[in-house]
């Protein structure tokens, strides 16, 4: 925490209300005292299912200060999901709000050894934040008992196959991540970050929030994403940094183009995109429209930040994930785990102090995730030998399409279809085929309801740029693609839906 260096400086301005570094330090102490009073000890799991709020931030940072482990939970999780997370994590305290408690009461009551605290309202048998907070002593200095390799966070993966797994993120992981971001992005106390991401996810929590506090910058925090408001805030508050997911940048671009008055964004230093691949089309359109080149980076829950395009704007390239952060190593391997030649597509493996400790209470999955001390990412990519070994991603390993014995990388096909005039975005998947094993299938979203496209024309368009076996055999149209909370396309849902329709 940088409170001693900037005690009176605004650390976070949440929906217009400022909190100085000193204010935040005081609330961390108060909340830490409250947690101890409730019996929370080092190593205990504290589950947080709260809206984006200062209460979430105070509880999370207080957890870190006493060595407890934060379990950040998506506010959309409901009954059976919540029962699984609370049971698997063996959480001792669940912090939520009254309406959510009322909906989840049976789940909470059935969880063994779990206490509950409400940040608002009052219920029998449940701790009330406002009452407990009044009696908490904020004068005691935190003892910070956690060591480098102790667990700071358990972040559950999306669980597209099987049950979600709890990734154990250590204090060392968090610190190395913050140092890397500060150095690579030249993040300083002069920056003003506009925070528009959810904070139950790695991107909004570990990257944006932790990074901003570590650098001593001011974070202007919006509870919800509103494209018009983003442009207005950048101009009004002279913001210098913004982080978003590709879906946000698409909507920001549309809003910029229809604004009656062109936003004045000359204060901006860098726009950063992550959590899902940014299409080359949006990359180019954003640059041509706003004059700014988005910096795309690559990370994952299990390894934090892995690679980034350079901070020098002219060095950023569409479709590229950039170069490894300092202290991070990557290698590209084939299906047998052997190194392959530069330029060939294989699985990206990662090594460094950014890599997680393993999966909570799941030694089998932890062992499967590693090859020696290298983390197997599950992502396919290659290092371009004619481009300084810059990393380019080709999709998820499990999304590789094998048709007639040939490998097809969905990202390559998506990039081509996205260039078609009336197309907004594309997802390419493989569907079962009696003849070829799998057939390349494109699911396309058009720019708007008035846009027209013919499947045959899209296939013909692909044949101008791709080998025949890579071109889609079938094209489906949808109004939207299914996404998770961070905007990542859920291809397994598309596959299930289309196979059900076909059957």
C-alpha positions in Angstrom: 0.0 0.0 0.0 1.3 3.5 -0.9 -0.6 5.3 1.8 2.4 6.6 3.7 3.7 8.3 0.5 0.3 9.9 -0.5 -1.9 10.0 2.6 -4.1 12.9 1.5 -4.2 12.0 -2.2 -7.4 10.6 -3.7 -6.8 6.9 -4.1 -10.3 6.0 -5.3 -13.2 8.1 -6.4 -16.2 5.8 -6.3 -19.2 7.1 -8.1 -18.1 10.7 -7.2 -17.2 10.0 -3.6 -13.4 10.4 -2.9 -11.4 8.2 -0.6 -7.8 9.2 0.1 -5.1 6.7 0.7 -5.4 7.6 4.4 -9.1 6.9 4.3 -8.6 3.5 2.8 -5.9 2.6 5.2 -8.2 3.5 8.1 -11.0 1.4 6.7 -8.7 -1.6 6.1 -7.6 -1.5 9.8 -11.3 -1.2 10.9 -12.4 -4.0 8.7 -9.4 -6.2 9.7 -10.3 -5.7 13.4 -13.9 -6.6 12.6 -12.8 -9.8 10.8 -10.6 -10.8 13.8 -13.5 -10.1 16.1 -15.7 -12.5 14.1 -13.0 -15.2 14.5 -11.4 -15.0 11.0 -7.8 -16.2 11.1 -4.8 -16.5 8.8 -5.7 -19.0 6.0 -9.4 -18.8 6.5 -11.5 -18.3 3.4 -13.7 -15.2 3.2 -16.2 -15.4 0.4 -17.3 -12.0 -1.1 -20.5 -11.8 -3.2 -21.1 -8.1 -3.4 -21.8 -5.5 -6.0 -18.9 -3.4 -7.2 -18.5 -1.3 -4.1 -16.0 0.1 -1.5 -17.2 -2.5 0.9 -15.9 -5.2 -1.4 -12.5 -3.4 -1.6 -12.3 -2.9 2.1 -13.0 -6.5 2.9 -10.6 -7.8 0.3 -7.7 -5.6 1.4 -8.4 -6.4 5.0 -8.3 -10.1 4.3 -4.8 -9.7 2.8 -3.7 -7.7 5.8 -4.5 -10.4 8.3 -3.5 -13.4 6.1 -7.1 -14.5 5.3 -8.0 -15.6 1.7 -10.4 -13.7 -0.5 -12.9 -15.8 -2.5 -14.3 -13.3 -5.0 -17.6 -14.5 -6.4 -19.6 -13.4 -9.5 -22.8 -11.6 -8.4 -24.7 -13.7 -11.0 -24.0 -17.0 -9.2 -27.1 -18.6 -7.8 -28.3 -21.6 -5.7 -26.4 -24.7 -6.8 -23.4 -22.8 -8.0 -23.1 -21.0 -4.7 -23.5 -24.2 -2.7 -20.6 -25.7 -4.6 -18.3 -22.7 -4.2 -19.0 -22.3 -0.5 -18.6 -26.0 0.2 -15.5 -26.6 -2.0 -13.7 -23.6 -0.6 -14.7 -24.4 3.0 -15.3 -20.7 3.6 -15.7 -19.6 7.2 -17.4 -16.3 6.4 -19.7 -15.2 3.6 -20.0 -11.4 3.1 -23.0 -10.3 1.0 -26.0 -8.0 1.0 -29.5 -8.5 2.4 -31.5 -9.2 -0.9 -28.9 -11.8 -1.9 -29.0 -13.4 1.5 -32.7 -13.8 1.4 -32.4 -15.6 -2.0 -29.6 -17.8 -0.8 -30.6 -18.4 2.8 -31.1 -22.2 2.4 -27.7 -22.5 0.8 -26.0 -20.5 3.5 -27.7 -22.3 6.3 -26.7 -25.7 4.9 -23.0 -24.8 4.5 -21.0 -26.3 7.4 -19.1 -23.9 9.6 -20.1 -20.8 7.7 -21.0 -17.5 9.3 -22.6 -14.7 7.3 -22.2 -10.9 7.4 -24.5 -8.4 5.6 -23.2 -5.1 4.4 -26.8 -3.7 4.6 -29.9 -4.5 6.5 -30.3 -6.8 9.5 -31.3 -10.4 9.9 -31.6 -12.7 12.9 -28.5 -14.8 13.4 -26.5 -12.9 10.9 -23.7 -10.3 11.6 -24.5 -6.8 10.5 -21.7 -4.7 9.0 -22.8 -1.3 10.2 -23.2 -2.6 13.8 -20.0 -4.6 13.9 -18.1 -1.7 12.2 -19.0 0.8 15.0 -17.3 -1.4 17.6 -14.2 -2.2 15.5 -10.9 -0.6 16.6 -9.1 1.0 13.7 -6.1 2.0 15.7 -4.3 -1.3 15.7 -1.7 -1.7 13.0 -2.1 -4.8 10.8 0.5 -7.5 11.5 0.6 -8.8 7.9 1.3 -12.4 8.9 1.1 -13.8 5.3 4.3 -15.0 3.7 5.2 -14.8 0.0 3.9 -18.3 -0.8 0.8 -18.1 1.3 -2.5 -18.0 -0.6 -4.1 -14.5 -1.0 -7.0 -15.3 -3.4 -8.9 -18.4 -4.6 -10.4 -17.5 -8.0 -12.6 -20.2 -9.5 -12.2 -20.9 -13.2 -15.3 -20.8 -15.5 -15.5 -24.6 -15.6 -16.5 -25.0 -19.3 -15.6 -28.7 -18.8 -16.2 -30.3 -15.5 -16.6 -28.5 -12.2 -14.9 -25.1 -11.6 -11.5 -25.3 -10.1 -10.2 -22.9 -7.5 -6.9 -21.3 -8.6 -4.7 -20.5 -5.6 -3.1 -17.1 -6.1 -0.2 -16.3 -3.7 0.9 -13.0 -2.2 4.1 -13.4 -4.3 2.0 -13.7 -7.4 0.1 -10.4 -6.6 3.3 -8.5 -5.9 5.2 -9.7 -9.0 2.1 -8.9 -11.1 1.9 -5.3 -9.7 5.7 -4.7 -10.3 5.5 -6.0 -13.9 2.5 -3.8 -14.7 4.1 -0.7 -13.3 7.3 -1.2 -15.2 5.9 -2.4 -18.5 3.2 0.2 -18.8 5.1 3.0 -17.1 2.3 3.3 -14.6 3.0 6.2 -12.2 1.4 8.3 -9.4 0.5 10.9 -12.1 -1.9 8.5 -13.8 -5.7 8.6 -13.5 -7.3 5.2 -14.2 -10.9 5.0 -15.2 -12.1 1.7 -13.7 -15.1 0.2 -15.6 -14.5 -3.5 -14.9 -16.2 -5.9 -12.4 -14.0 -6.5 -9.4 -14.9 -10.1 -8.8 -12.6 -11.0 -11.8 -8.8 -11.0 -12.1 -8.8 -8.2 -14.7 -10.7 -5.7 -12.5 -9.2 -6.8 -9.2 -5.6 -7.9 -9.7 -4.8 -5.8 -12.7 -6.8 -2.6 -12.5 -7.4 -2.1 -8.7 -4.1 -3.6 -7.3 -2.1 -2.0 -10.1 -3.6 1.5 -9.5 -3.1 1.4 -5.8 0.5 0.1 -6.1 1.4 2.8 -8.5 -0.1 5.5 -6.3 -2.4 6.7 -9.1 -6.0 7.9 -8.7 -8.7 5.4 -9.6 -12.0 6.8 -10.8 -14.5 3.9 -10.4 -17.8 3.5 -12.2 -20.1 0.9 -10.7 -21.5 -0.1 -14.1 -20.2 0.3 -17.7 -21.9 3.0 -19.7 -20.1 3.9 -23.0 -21.4 7.5 -23.1 -20.4 8.1 -19.5 -16.9 6.7 -20.1 -16.1 9.2 -22.9 -17.6 12.0 -20.8 -15.6 11.0 -17.7 -12.3 10.8 -19.7 -12.8 14.3 -20.9 -14.1 15.8 -17.6 -11.6 14.1 -15.3 -8.6 14.1 -17.7 -8.1 10.3 -17.3 -4.9 8.8 -18.6 -5.6 5.0 -18.5 -8.5 2.7 -19.2 -8.8 -1.1 -19.2 -11.6 -3.0 -20.8 -12.6 -6.2 -22.6 -13.1 -6.3 -26.3 -16.9 -6.1 -26.0 -16.5 -2.8 -24.2 -14.2 -1.4 -26.9 -16.7 -2.3 -29.6 -19.5 -0.4 -27.7 -17.2 2.5 -26.9 -16.3 2.7 -30.6 -20.0 2.8 -31.6 -20.8 5.5 -29.0 -17.8 7.6 -30.1 -19.1 7.5 -33.7 -22.6 8.6 -32.9 -21.7 11.3 -30.3 -23.0 14.7 -31.3 -19.7 16.2 -30.0 -16.5 14.4 -30.5 -15.0 13.5 -27.1 -11.8 15.3 -26.1 -9.6 12.4 -25.0 -6.2 14.1 -25.4 -5.4 13.3 -21.8 -5.4 9.6 -22.4 -2.1 7.8 -22.3 -3.2 4.2 -23.0 -6.2 2.1 -23.7 -5.6 -1.5 -22.6 -7.6 -4.6 -23.7 -7.6 -8.1 -22.2 -9.7 -11.1 -20.9 -10.6 -12.1 -24.4 -9.0 -11.7 -27.9 -9.5 -8.3 -29.5 -10.5 -8.6 -33.1 -8.2 -7.1 -35.7 -11.2 -5.3 -37.1 -12.0 -3.5 -33.8 -8.3 -2.8 -33.3 -8.1 -1.0 -36.7 -11.4 0.8 -36.5 -10.6 2.1 -33.0 -7.3 3.5 -34.2 -8.7 5.0 -37.3 -11.7 6.6 -35.4 -10.1 7.8 -32.2 -6.4 8.1 -33.2 -5.4 5.7 -30.3 -3.9 2.3 -30.8 -5.2 -0.2 -28.2 -2.6 -2.1 -26.2 -3.5 -5.7 -26.1 -2.1 -8.0 -23.4 -2.5 -11.7 -22.5 -3.1 -13.2 -19.1 -5.1 -15.9 -17.4 -6.4 -16.6 -13.9 -3.6 -19.1 -13.2 -0.7 -16.9 -14.2 -1.9 -13.3 -14.0 -0.2 -11.1 -16.6 1.9 -13.1 -19.1 2.6 -10.9 -22.2 1.9 -7.4 -23.4 2.3 -5.3 -26.5 4.8 -2.5 -25.9 3.9 0.8 -24.3 5.3 2.5 -27.3 2.2 3.0 -29.4 3.9 2.5 -32.8 5.1 -1.0 -31.7 1.6 -2.4 -31.0 0.2 -4.9 -33.6 -3.3 -6.1 -34.3 -3.8 -9.8 -33.4 -0.7 -9.9 -31.3 -0.3 -10.6 -27.6 3.1 -9.0 -27.5 6.1 -10.1 -25.5 6.6 -11.7 -22.0 6.6 -9.4 -19.0 10.0 -9.2 -17.3 10.6 -12.3 -15.2 8.1 -14.4 -17.3 9.2 -17.1 -19.7 7.1 -18.8 -22.4 7.7 -21.7 -24.6 5.7 -23.3 -27.4 5.3 -27.1 -27.4 3.7 -29.8 -29.5 1.1 -32.3 -28.2 4.0 -34.4 -26.8 5.4 -31.5 -24.8 8.4 -31.0 -27.1 9.6 -27.6 -28.2 8.7 -26.7 -31.8 10.3 -24.3 -34.3 9.5 -20.6 -34.2 6.5 -19.8 -36.3 4.8 -23.2 -35.7 1.6 -23.3 -33.7 1.6 -25.2 -30.4 0.5 -24.9 -26.8 1.8 -21.9 -24.8 3.5 -22.8 -21.6 4.5 -20.3 -18.9 7.1 -20.2 -16.1 7.8 -17.4 -13.5 6.8 -16.0 -10.2 3.5 -15.0 -11.7 2.3 -18.7 -11.9 -0.2 -19.8 -9.4 0.3 -22.4 -6.6 -2.2 -24.9 -7.9 -5.9 -25.8 -7.7 -7.5 -25.7 -4.2 -8.0 -29.2 -2.8 -7.4 -30.7 -6.3 -3.9 -32.3 -6.6 -4.9 -34.3 -9.6 -5.9 -31.3 -11.7 -2.8 -29.4 -10.4 -0.6 -32.1 -11.6 -2.3 -32.2 -15.0 -1.8 -28.4 -15.3 2.0 -28.6 -15.1 4.8 -30.2 -17.1 7.6 -29.9 -14.6 7.7 -26.3 -13.5 6.0 -25.1 -16.7 2.2 -24.2 -16.6 0.3 -25.6 -19.6 -2.0 -22.7 -20.6 -4.3 -24.6 -22.9 -3.9 -21.7 -25.4 -2.5 -22.3 -28.8 -0.1 -19.8 -30.3 3.2 -19.2 -32.1 6.2 -16.8 -31.8 6.8 -15.0 -35.0 10.6 -15.3 -35.9 10.4 -12.3 -38.3 8.8 -10.2 -35.6 11.1 -10.4 -32.7 9.4 -13.6 -31.4 6.2 -11.7 -30.7 3.5 -14.0 -29.5 0.3 -14.5 -31.5 -2.5 -16.6 -30.1 -4.5 -19.0 -32.3 -7.3 -20.1 -29.9 -7.8 -22.6 -27.1 -6.2 -26.0 -27.5 -9.5 -27.7 -26.9 -11.1 -25.6 -29.6 -8.7 -26.8 -32.3 -10.7 -28.2 -35.3 -9.4 -31.3 -37.0 -11.1 -31.8 -40.3 -10.1 -34.5 -42.7 -6.8 -34.8 -40.8 -5.9 -31.1 -41.1 -5.6 -28.7 -38.2 -7.7 -25.5 -38.4 -7.2 -22.7 -35.9 -10.4 -20.9 -35.3 -8.8 -17.5 -34.8 -7.3 -17.5 -38.3 -10.8 -18.1 -39.9 -12.5 -15.6 -37.6 -10.0 -12.9 -38.6 -10.9 -13.4 -42.3 -14.7 -13.4 -41.8 -14.5 -10.3 -39.5 -13.2 -8.4 -42.5 -16.4 -9.0 -44.4 -18.2 -5.6 -44.7 -21.5 -6.5 -42.9 -20.0 -8.7 -40.2 -19.6 -7.4 -36.6 -18.0 -10.5 -35.1 -17.6 -14.2 -35.6 -17.1 -17.4 -33.7 -15.7 -20.5 -35.5 -16.2 -23.9 -34.0 -16.0 -27.6 -35.1 -19.1 -29.7 -35.3 -19.2 -33.5 -35.7 -19.1 -34.7 -39.3 -19.4 -38.3 -40.5 -17.1 -37.7 -43.5 -14.4 -35.3 -42.1 -14.6 -35.9 -38.4 -15.3 -32.3 -37.8 -16.6 -29.6 -40.1 -15.6 -25.9 -39.8 -18.7 -23.9 -38.8 -19.0 -20.2 -38.5 -21.5 -18.4 -36.3 -21.8 -14.8 -37.4 -23.2 -11.6 -35.9 -24.0 -8.8 -38.4 -23.4 -5.2 -37.7 -27.0 -4.3 -37.3 -30.5 -5.5 -38.1 -30.4 -3.9 -41.6 -27.2 -5.6 -42.6 -27.5 -8.4 -45.1 -25.2 -11.3 -45.8 -25.5 -14.6 -47.6 -23.7 -17.7 -46.2 -22.5 -18.6 -49.7 -20.9 -15.2 -50.2 -19.1 -15.4 -46.8 -17.8 -18.9 -47.7 -16.6 -17.5 -51.1 -15.0 -14.6 -49.3 -13.0 -17.0 -47.1 -11.8 -18.9 -50.1 -10.0 -15.8 -51.4 -7.7 -15.9 -48.4 -7.8 -19.4 -46.9 -7.1 -23.0 -48.1 -10.3 -24.8 -48.8 -10.2 -27.1 -45.8 -10.1 -24.0 -43.5 -13.2 -22.4 -45.0 -16.5 -22.9 -43.2 -18.8 -25.5 -44.6 -21.8 -24.0 -42.8 -22.6 -20.4 -41.7 -25.2 -19.6 -39.0 -26.4 -16.1 -38.0 -27.1 -15.0 -34.5 -28.0 -11.6 -33.0 -25.4 -12.1 -30.2 -22.8 -14.6 -29.2 -23.0 -16.1 -25.7 -20.4 -14.6 -23.4 -19.2 -15.0 -19.8 -19.1 -12.0 -17.4 -15.8 -10.8 -18.9 -17.0 -10.9 -22.5 -15.3 -14.1 -23.5 -17.3 -16.0 -26.1 -18.6 -19.3 -24.7 -18.0 -21.6 -27.7 -19.1 -24.7 -25.9 -22.6 -23.3 -25.5 -22.7 -22.5 -29.2 -21.6 -26.1 -30.0 -24.2 -27.6 -27.7 -27.0 -25.4 -29.1 -26.1 -26.1 -32.8 -25.7 -29.8 -32.3 -29.1 -29.9 -30.5 -30.7 -28.0 -33.4 -29.2 -30.4 -35.9 -30.3 -33.5 -34.0 
